[in-house]
Amino acid sequence: MRKAALLIAAAALLASVPAGAQSSDDDLRVYAVGVSKAGPFFWPYSGYGIYLGESAIITAAHVVGRWPLFTNPTIVIAGQEILAKVIKKGAFPQLDLAQLSVEQALLPDSLRLRRNPLCKVPPEIGTNVVVVSPEQTARSQIISPRAIAPQYRSLFGTLISEPHSSGSGVFDANKKCLAGIMSAAVMRNSPMGAAVTPLSFKTTWEDHVGYFVPASVIADFLPAHYRF
């Protein structure tokens, strides 16, 4: 008997851009980073990341992966390819974060003095957010953890209405602070049980919500001398 599946997909997920996106949302793309295609990946990027300032980039750990080529991944920022170093990396799903570092001198002048603040207060349910990648911005909304099965709420409790590309930034639409980093697609609540399935077994995400690693976890993950 086939189980109904709760899919938690740790991989790059594409999403469409809603019409009428605000121009101020697009200003946030200056912080967006692409992690270049390498190894077995099929998309132009393995995923995305967000530049925080002080040469630091935050992304999802599974975007960096475990392949030797990703010891020093190439990132694309402001249209420039730059070699980065993996400074620290967790693992999906418990701590799906990785910190990369680039040489300050290699960054475009427009980025060197920028600082991208982390949200100090978690956005409330119903808060509008902007999901940011190098190619686009998309509006979404914070939703309740009640949207997913109870046994997954403690691990995947910070959710938006739909999945977006792994490593994309989730920004508070009003405060313009970074609320988190996209990590996974989680199926909406089902009474039939749960299973974890690789992304390659699923190509549509209509019944899913998006999980992001929240800013509070990012702040604890970064070395103490970083203050964003």
N, C-alpha and C positions, 0 to 999 in steps of 0.2 A: 504494500500500500504506500503510495507516494505521499511524503509529508509536505504540507504547505511550508514554504521557506520564508524565513526572515533573512533578507540579503543585506550583508554588511560588506560593502565593496570598497576596498582600499586601492583605488586607482583613479586615473584621470577620467573625469566625467564632463561631457560637454553640455552646455545649456544655452538656450536662445536669449537674445536681448529683447526685453519688452519695449514697445514703442514709446516714444516720448521720454526717454531717459534724460535726466537733468544734466546740463553741461557741467555743473559743479561735481557730479559723480565722476565724470570723465577726468577731472583734474586729479583724482586719486590714482589713475593709471601710472603716474610718474613713479609710484612705489612698486609697481608690478614687475615681477621677474619671471622669465621662462627658464626652465632647466632643460638643457638641450637633449635632443634625441640621441640615444646610444643603446648598444646592446640589443635586446630583444623587443624593444618598444615599437609600436605601430603608429603612434601619433607624432607630429613634428616635435612635441616636447613630451618628456616623461611626466611633466606636471609643472606647477608654478610655485612661486614664492613671493614674499613681500620684503622689501628693503626697509629696515628699521632705522638706520643711521649708524654712524661710527663703524662703517664697513660690515655691519651685521645684517644677515638675511635669515628670515625664518621660513621654513617650509614644513611639509609633512615628511616624517621619516620614510614612509614607503615610496615617496617621490624620489628620494636619493637612492633607495634600494641597497642591494648587497653586492652588486657586481663590481669587480676591480676597477673598471673604467670610471666608477663614481667616487673613487678616493679623492680625486680632484675634478669635480664636475665642471662643465662649462655652463655659465649662465648667460642669458641675454637680458640686458637692461638698457632702457632708452635706446634700443636699436643697436647696441654694441655687445659683442661677445667678449666675455671676461672669464678667465680661469678662477675658480673659487676653491676653497678648502672646506672640508667637513670638519667643524670644530667639535660638535657634540651631536649625538643621535640617540633617540629613543627607539621604540619599536611599536608597530601597530599590534593590537589596538590599545594597549595600556597607556602608552605615551607616544603618540604619533607626531613627533616633532623632530626636526633637525635644524641645527644652526650652521649656516655657512658664513664664510668670511672672504672678502675680496680686498685687494690692495686699494687703499683710498686714492692713490694717485691715478689709478686706472679708471675711476668713476668719472662720468660726465660732470662738468662744473656745476650743472644744475642740481646735482644730488649731494655733493660733498658736504654741504653745511646743513642739509635737511635732517630733521628728526621726526620720526613717525610715532606719535604717542599711542601707547596701549590704553584701552579704556580702563579706568580705575573702578568703575561700578558696572557689574554685569547688566546688559540691556534687559529690560523687562519683556515679558510675553506681549506680543503685539507691536514691539518696536520695529520700525522700518530700518532695513540694513541695505548696504550696497555691496555686492559681491564683485571683486575686482581681479581681473587677469590682464595680461598685456594687450590682448585683442579687444576687450570689451568690459563694460560694467553692466550689472543686472540688479534690479531691485528685488528684494525678498522681504521676509518678515520672520521675526523670532516666534516660534511656536512652543507649545507646552510639551514636556516629556511624555505626557499622557498619550501622545500620538503613537508611541511605540510600546512594545510589550513590556510589562513591569520589570522583568528580570534584566532588561538592557538599559533601564533608565539611569542607573548609577554610573555606568560606563559611557553612555552616549546621551547624556542629559541636556546638552546644548544643541538646539536644533533650529533649522530654518525650513521654510515651506517646501523646498525642493533641493535635490542634489546639484552641485556645481563642481567644476574641475578641481581636482585635488591640489592643495597648496594655494589656492586662490585666497585672497584676503576678504574677511567679512568685516565691513566698517559700519559703525553706527551712522545712519544717514544724516542725522542732525549734528552730532558732535564731531563727526569725521575722525574719530579715534578707531584704532584697530580692535575689534571685539573678538577676533579669532581667526583661525586658519582652517579651511575646509579639509576634511579628512575622509568621510565615508558617506555612502548611501545606505539608509536603513529603511526596511519595509515598514509601512504603517501597521499599527496594531492588528494582530491576527489571533483568534482564539485557538488556532489549530496547531500551535507548537512553533518551533524555531529551528533553523539550521544556518550555518555560515557557508557561503558559497563564493568561489572566486569570481572576479568580474567577467572573465571570459565566458562564463555560462549565462550571462545576462546582458542584453543590449538595450533594453528599454527600462525607463525608471518612473513610469507614471504613478505607481503605487508607493513611491518612496519619498522620504524626507532627507534633508541633508544634515549631517553631523559636523560640527566644527569644534576644534580644540580651543577652549576659551582663553581670553587674555590673561586671566589669573594664573592659569597653568603655564602659559608662555613666560610670564614674569618670573615664576619660580624656576623654570627650566634654564633661563639665561644666566650666565655668570654674574656674580654680585655687582661687578663694576658697571654693568649696563643698566641704565635707568632711562626708560622711555615713557 
